[in-house]
Amino acid sequence: MDTRTSYRHIIENILTDYASVPYAYSDIEQQTIFDRDGDHYLVMLVGRDGIRRVHGCLVHIDLVDGKAYIQRDGTEVGIATMLMRDGIPKEHIVLAFRSPELRRHTDFAVA
C-alpha cells in the first residue's frame, strides 16, 4: 500500500471512529464526509441545540503532496495526536489552521 492510500485509510478510520461517538448533549449528529477524489475529509455537526440550529465543520483534513493538512480541528484531544498514534509521522502533518510563521515553531511540517 502506498503512502497516500495508507494515509487515506488512517484518516477515514479515525474520523469514522470519532463520529460514531454520540454527541454529549442536544440533538446533534456527527457526519463524515469523504471526498476521495479530491482528498478532502471532514466531520460535520448537524442538528439542533434546543431552538438553535447547529451546522458546522468539526474536523477538516486535506491530503496535499503526501502530507495531511489539518485545516480545522475542533476536537478536545487534537486530531494531530490521533494521526501520529495511528502511524502518520509528525513531519507529514501540517497544522494548516496556524500561520506558516507559527508552524515553524512546532515539531510538525511547515508545508
PyMOL commands that set and color helices and strands:
alter all, ss='L'
color gray80, all
select helices_A, chain A and resi 3-20+79-85+90-92+100-103
alter helices_A, ss='H'
color red, helices_A
select strands_A, chain A and resi 27-35+40-49+52-64+67-73+93-94
alter strands_A, ss='S'
color yellow, strands_A
deselect
rebuild
show_as cartoon
